[in-house]
């Protein structure tokens, strides 16, 4: 379903693709906006996790999407996620999603909370 190219820790870009299938479409046969938002949220989470200090965890606390063009069935949504801010308590990522013809389809900006992990939450520590 998804294809991701992870950045190395500390790098500035995470990329991903999503093939536009019928089960991801609304009518008339275009990618549902929620699928675009989920793609962006996934990339922002991957990017944040790759930049977390040891012993911390993250969760999305805000997300804003601007839609510019529909992506039709059979096309591929291509996403590139870059940091706007990598701070001690929050990280902000922007994901630009384009269609196969290169036209901008959406821009998503999300804020990730960075906080100390406890025993009940997943951490970046390897066990």
N, C-alpha and C positions, 0 to 999 in steps of 0.2 A: 504494500500500500504506500509506504513512505520510503524515500531514499534520503539519507542524511549524510553530509560530509562534515564531521566534527572538526572544530578548530583545536589546536593544541592548547593546553592551559595557558591563559594569559594572552592568547591571540584575539584578534578583533572581529573575526567573521565566523559564523556558522551558517551553512547553506543546506537547503533541503528542497525536495521536489515531491509533488503529490499528483499522481495521475487522476484526471477527472473521469470518474466512473459514474454510471447511472445511479448507483445507490448513494452517491454523494451529491446528487443534483436536486435542485428544485425545478419548478417549471417556469419557463420553457427550457429545459435541458441545459442549465448552467450550474456551475458549482455553487452550492449553498454557502452563504456568508459565514455560517458557523464553522464550516470545514476550513475556510481560510483562517478564521480566528484560532482554531485549534492547532493548525499548522504553525502559526506564528507563536502561540503560547508554548508549544513544544520546543521550538528553536530557542526561544528566550530562556526557557528552563535549562536546556542543555548548555547554553552559553554561560548562564549564571553558575551552574554546578561546576563547570570547568574553571571558574574563577573564584570559587569559595575558599576561604581559609579553612584549615583543618578544624574540625569540631563545630562547624556551623551547618545550618540548613537553610532552605529557601522556600518561599511560596509566592505566587503572584498576588499582589494586593491591588493592582489597577491595570486596566487594559483599555485602550481606545483604538477604534478602527475607523479609517476613512476608506470607503469603496469608490473606485474610479471607473472600472470596466469589468464586465462579466467575463468569466472564463468558461467557454463552452465544453460540453461533453466531448471526450476524446482528446482534449488538449492537456497540457501539463502546467500546473502552477509551480513556478520556480521562486524560491524564497531566499533572501539573504538577510541575516540578522547581524546588526552591528551595535556596539555600545554607544550610548549617549552619556552615560555616567556609570562609573564603577566605584562606589563608595564603601565605607565600612559597614553601614546599616542598610543601604539600598543599592540596587543596580537598576538602571533604566536602559532598555534595549529597543531598537527600532528595526522592524522587519518590513522590507519592501518585497511585495509579491508581484511578479510579472507573468504575462501569458506567454505562450510559445512564440508569438510574433513580436515579443519584446515590449508590448504596451503595458504600462503600469496598471495593475488591477486593484491593489490595496496597499495602504501603509498602516502598520499597527505599531503603537508605542505601548510598552508595558513596563510596569515597575515591579521589581522583585524585592521582597523583604529578605534581609540577611540577618539572622539572629543565632545566638548560641543554641546548639542542639542539646536536647536532654535524652535520657535513655529510651523514651518512647518514640523519638523521631529519628529518621534516617540521617546519618551524618556522612561527611566526606572521608571519614577515617576508614582505612582498610582493616578488615578484621581477619 
